[in-house]
Amino acid sequence: MAVEVIGGLWTGSLALLADAAHMLTDAGGLALALIAIRFAERAATPQKTYGYVRMEVLSALTNAVVLLLLTIYIFYEAYKRFLNPPEILGGPMLAVAVVGLAVNLISMKLLSAGSSESLNVKGAYFEVLSDMLGSLGVIVAAGVVMLTGWTLADPIIGAGIGLFIIPRTWILLKQAIHILMEGTPPEVDIALLERKLLDLPGVTAVHDLHVWTITSGIDAISCHLVVADMAQAQATLLSAQDAMKTGFGLTHATIQIEDQILREAEGELRL
């Protein structure tokens, strides 16, 4: 990152400075990821019964917001350079970009294994991936400047790096907000889940059904099942927990069994 900042200021390259800014964001994102992992290892307390596992979601949200703000700045700088193209040194720009590409490829290799299991690591992986493509873009821009002298290639590539960030960052932002809003996990069909519960022997109604994500890899469900025969309550509870685990991967289940007769009586009292 330091080399790219110095190289960007020396050569006048916006693409290099944009790639350096990405690396700065990566460093911050990885620091947040490490903090989140350390907090997640802490034991639960009476005040925080889930512990600190959601720190990774907050970390991912912070990464997404910073990246979007960074993209706005890149677009602003590209606009200024379109109006007044600066002189750019193509050779040094190319050398620095190659170094940046090598660093990004190493970082991607280190993060690839955990990116499919953790939203936190996924956010860091996407940042490094965008950096890697940014480095390739800088190499292309440097080649154009060296071969043709067309310096507008640099702000074009810089703006292109910014455009590349937006879709992936937006997806990460939506995922983090969805979890914080207690949204239903995208892989869970809530209508199908409710039908599965209603199909259990003795179940006459399902209400107060909620499915949400606590953090990456930990989904939870809570619901009330109304049964016709309370003598079968234990069997119904076991069947419901098994259906949630085998059919939907929901192992963190809180299920309350209610007596249909008592529920109907309560309804009549309210009337």
N, C-alpha and C positions, 0 to 999 in steps of 0.2 A: 504494500500500500504506500509506504513512504517513498519507494523508488518511483511508483507511478505518479505521485503528487509532484515530486521533483522533476520527473520527466515531462509531465504535462505542462508545468510552468515554464520549463526550459524550451520545449518544442512548440508551445502554444496550442496544444491539442486538447480540444474539449472531450473527444472520445477517451483519451487517457485519463483525464480528470474525472469523467463519469465512471470509468472502470475503477479508479481509485476510491471514489465515493461509495461505490458498491462494496469494495473491500472493507471500507470503514464500517459500513452497515453490517457486513458479515461478521466483523470482529465484535461489534456490539451485540449482534444476534447470537453469536456463539457464546459470548459472555452471559447473556440472558438465559441461554439454553443450559449452561453449566449451573447457574444459580437455581434455575427451575429444578434440575435434577437433584441438586443438593437439598433443596427444600422438600422435594418429593420423598426423600429418604427419611425425613423426620417422622417420628411416631405421632399418631393422632392424640389429641388432647380433649379434655371435657369441653373446651371452648371451640375446638375445631375437630369435630368427630371424623371428618374425612382426611385429616391431616392437611398437607400442603400440596396434594397431587394436582390441583388446578393451577398451580403456578406455571405449568407448561402452556396452558391455554392463554394466560395473561401474557406470557413471553411471546407466543405466536402473534397475538393481537398487536403488541407493541412493535414487533418486526414489520408487520404489514403496514401499519400507520406510517412508520419511519420511511419505508420504501416508497409509499405513495407520495409523501412530501418531497422526497429526494427526486422522484420523477418529475414533479412540477418544476423544480429548480433546473433540472437538465433541459427541459423544454424552453425555459426562459433564456438560458444561456445559448441554446441553439438558435433561438430567434434573433438574439443580438448579433451572433456571428454571421447569420445570413445577411443581415443589413450591413455589417462591416467585417468582412472576412479577414482574419489575421494571417500573418506569415507563419508557416508551419515547417518544422524540420522533420522530413520523412524518415531518414535513416535512424536517428536516435529513438524516434517514436516506435519504429518497427522493433528495435532491440528490446525496449522496455515491455512492449506488448507480448513478445515471446516469453519473457520471464513470467509475466502475469498469467499467461496461459498454462505454463508448467505448474505454477502454484495452485491454480484452480483445479487442474486435473487431479492433483494429489489430494486436495481437499474433498473433491467429489468421491474419490475412492474410499476415503475414510468414513464419509457420512452415508454412503449408499445403503449399507446393511440395515441401519436403524431407521431409514426414512419411511419404510413401509409400516413401521410399528408405532411410531410416535409422531404426533402432530408437531411437537416441538422440534424434533430433528428434521422432520419434513420441511418445516419452514426454513431452517438453516441450509438444507440441501438445495432447495429452490433458489436461495440467494446465491449460492456458489455456482449452481448451474447457469443462472443468468449472467454471472460474472465470467464464466468460461466462454459463453457465446459472445459476451461483450469483448473479451480479449480477441476472439476470432474477428469480430467486426473491426477492432482497432488495427489488426494486422492487415485487413483488406484496405482500410482507409489509408494506412501508411503506404501500402503498395501503390495505390492510385496517385497519392501525392508525389511519390518518388518518380513514377513513370510518366505522369501527365502534368504535374504541377497544379492540378485542380483541387484547391484547398477546401472547396465547399463539401468535398467528400467527408471531411472530418465532422462538421456539425450534423450532417445527414446521418452518419453512423452514430453519433452521440444521441440524437433524437430517436434513432432506431433502437438503441439500447433501452431508452426510457419506455418506448412502446412495448418492448418485449416484457418488461417488468409487470406491466399493468394486469394482464389476464391472470397470471399465476398468483400475483399478490392479492388480487380481488377474490380469488377462490379461497386463499388462506384466510383472508379477513372474514369472508362469509362463514367459513367453517368455525372459526373461533367465536364469532358472535352467536352462531347457531347453538354452540355448546353452552355459552354463558346465558343464553335465553332459555335454557332447558328444552331445546328442540328435540324432536324425535330423531334418533340416529337414522341416517339416510338408508341404511341397509335393512331397517326394520319396517315391514308393512304393518302398520297399526291396525288396519281393517282386518287383515288376515289373522293377526294375533288375537283380536277380540273374538273372531269366529271360532278359533281354536279353543278359547276358554269357554265359550258358550256351548261347544260340542262336548265338553266334559260331562260324564254321567252325573245327573243330579243338579247341575248348575242351571238356574233359571234366569239369571240376569248378571250383567257386569257393569259396574259404574266406578267413577273416580279412577279411570285407567290412565296412567302416566308412564311414559318411557323416555328416558333421558340419558345423556352421557355425562359421567362424572369427570373423566379424563380419557385420553387415548387408551383403548383396550378395556375400559371399564364402563359398561352400560348397566343401567338399573331400571327396574320396573316396580310400580306399586299399583295395587288395584283392590277392589272389593268384589267378592264373589257371593252372590245370593244363592243359597241351596234350599231345596225342599225338605231335606232330612238332615238335621244336624248330627245325627248318629254317624253320617258318612263324611263329616267335616274333615277328619284327619286324612282319610283316603283321597278326598277331593283336593286338599292342600298339596299332598305329595304328587298327585297327578298333574296339578297345575305347575308346580315347580319343575317337574320333569319335562313337561311340554315346552316351558319357556327355555330350559337349558338345551334340549336336543333340537328344537325347531328354530330357535332364534338366538342361541348363544347367550342368553340372559341368565347369569348365575347369581346376580345380586337382586333377589326378588323379595318384596314385602307384600304379602297377600293376606287380606283379612276375609274371613268367612262369616257370612251373616245369615241369620235364620229368616226364611221367606215369611213365615207367619208373623214374627215380631216386626219385620219391616213393613208388612201390610198394615199391622195394627198401629205402628207409628204414623203411617200415612193417613189413616183414618182419624187419629187424634189431631193431626195438623189441620185437617179439614174441619 
